Amino acid sequence: MTRVREEVDIRAPAHAVWDAVHVDLAQAPLWTTYLKQARLLDGTRPGRNRRVRYDLELPGNQKARLTLQPTTWTPPRVCAGDFVEGPLQGTWSYSYSEAGGVTTLVMEMDYQLGGLLRFAGGLLKSQYEAGIRRSMGELRHHLEAGPGQDRERAPARARPRGSRAAAGTSQAAPAAPPSKPSRRPRRSPPEK
């Protein structure tokens, strides 16, 4: 199993971060790399034992569906569960703590690639983990920028805390995988 851990500080209340990650599934593609759509499969609101399906478009034109099932649901402190369908096998968790108007979100995942994706090997694994890292930064920016603000202006980066990655682990991030980077062409300054 591969262990992924990512931590990000977000200037927003824990309940707002929780809602963005676990409840507002329609907005998740705005900040989640590779995510095309997130859909609740059970009930009318996310919660304990209510599965969520994530439709992904991964590098190399790979498409995948992940279904996650929360087994722990304690808003806005801890959400944890299992990958129950799709190319990942393992567990995931999000934990939240708030102090001074800043929420620290820690995402951890123990997983292994299954299905056809296991043949893609290390390259896909590293791209997936980089996408998770980017998603955590995008989530921060999504919540801190506020509605109607230009998301392109401020760079979003998740900062791994500490350097305690054990052998065979990496610092990266959600069970809900990460958005395709947008690139704007640079314009040359006008000639004088």
N, C-alpha and C positions, 0 to 999 in steps of 0.2 A: 504494500500500500504506500501511496505517496501522501505526505502530509503537506498541506498548504495552510498558511496563516497570514492574514493581512489585518492590519489595524489602521484606523483612520479617525482623526478628530474632526468633528463637524460642528460648526457654530449653529446649532439648532437643538430644540428640546428632544429628549429621547423618544417621546411619543410621535413626533413628526418624522424622525428617522425610521422608527419602527413601521409607521404607516407607509412610507415610501418603499421600503424593502419588502414588506409582507402583505400589505393590504391593497395599495393602489397599483394593481397589476397592469392596468392599461397604460400607465406612464412608465413602466419599467424599461421598455425599449429605448426611451430617451437617454438613459444613463447606463444601460447594461450592454457591454460589448458583445457582439455576435447574436444578441437576442432579437428575434423577429416578432415574437408574440408570447405572452404569458397568459394562461387560462386556468381558472379554477375548475376542477373536475367534479368536486363534491360540495353540495350546499350552495348557499348564496353569499357567504362571507368566508374568507380564509380562517382557519383555526386548527386546533389539534385534530389530527387524523384526516384532515381535508386535503386531498392531493391537489397539486398544482403542476401543470404541464408547461414546459418551456420549449418553444420551437427555436432551434438555433441554426444559424448559417455560419459554419466554421471556415477557417482558411482552407484553400485547396478545393473550394466549391463543395465541401462536405456539409450535408444537412443531418441534423440529429434532433431527437426529442428526448428531453429529460423529464421524468416525473419524480417530484419530491413529495414526501409525506412527513409533515411535522408530527413528532411524537411528544415534544415539549413545547408548550405555547403559554408563555407567561409575559404578556405585554406590560410595559415595554422593556423587559429585562432579558429574557432568553427565548430564543426559538431554535429548536434543534430537531433533527430527524434523519431520515434515510433516503437514499436514492432508491426508488422502487421499480422504475422502468427506464430503459435507455442504456446508452453505452458506458455509463459510469456506475460503479458499484461502490458502496461505502456509506459514510455518514457525513453530516455537515452540521454546523451550529453558528449562530449569531448571538453575541452577548453585547449588552448595552450598559453603559454607566454614564451618569450625567453629573457634572460639577461646573458651577459658574457659567451656565449657559452653553456649555460645550458637551457634546455627547461623544464618548469614545465607543466606537463600534469595532468589535473583534470578530472576524469571520474565520472559522477553522473548518477544514475539510480533510478527511482521510478517504482516499479513493484509489481505485484502479480502473484503467480503461478496459472495457469489454467490447464484445461484438467486433465489427469490422474496424473500429477505431483503434483497437489494440495493435493492429498491424502498422498503423501510422507511426507508432513509437514515440521517441523522444521529441521530435520536432513538433508534433501536434500537442504533446503535453506542455512543452515550453510556451507555445503560442496560447494555449488555453489559460495557463497560469498568468501570462502577461496580460491577457484580456481581463482576467479577474482583477488584477492590480489596477488596470486602467479604469475598470468599472467602479472601483471604490473611490477613486479620485473624481470620476464623473458624478457619482452620487453626492459627494461633498459639494461639488460645484453646483449641481442641480438644486440642492437645498439651500445653499448659501446665496446664490444669485437671486433667488426669488422670482416670482412670476413677471414676465414681460422684459426681463433683462437679457442682454446679449450674452449668451453662453460662450461665445467664441473669444471674448476678451480676456478672461482670466484663465490661466492654465490650472488644470486640476490634477493634483498628484496625491496619491496616498503615500504616507510615510511609514515604512515598516518601523516598528518600535524594537529597539534593542537588536542585538545580532546573535540571538540564541537559536539560530536554525541548526538543528541536529543533522548529522550525516543523512543524506537521502531525503531531506526536506527542503522546502523553498519558502520564501516569504512571498506570498501572492494573495488571492481571494475568492462571491457568493456562490453559493450553490447555484444561484442563478448566474450563469455566465455573462460575459461582457459585450458596446456599440462600435461599429466600424469607425475607424478614425476618419474624420473629414479633413480634407486637405484643400486649402484655398490657394490658388496660384498667386505668387508674389507679383506685385506690379512694380515695374521699374520706375524710379523717380523721373519726372520729366526733365529732358535735357535743357540746359540753359543756353 
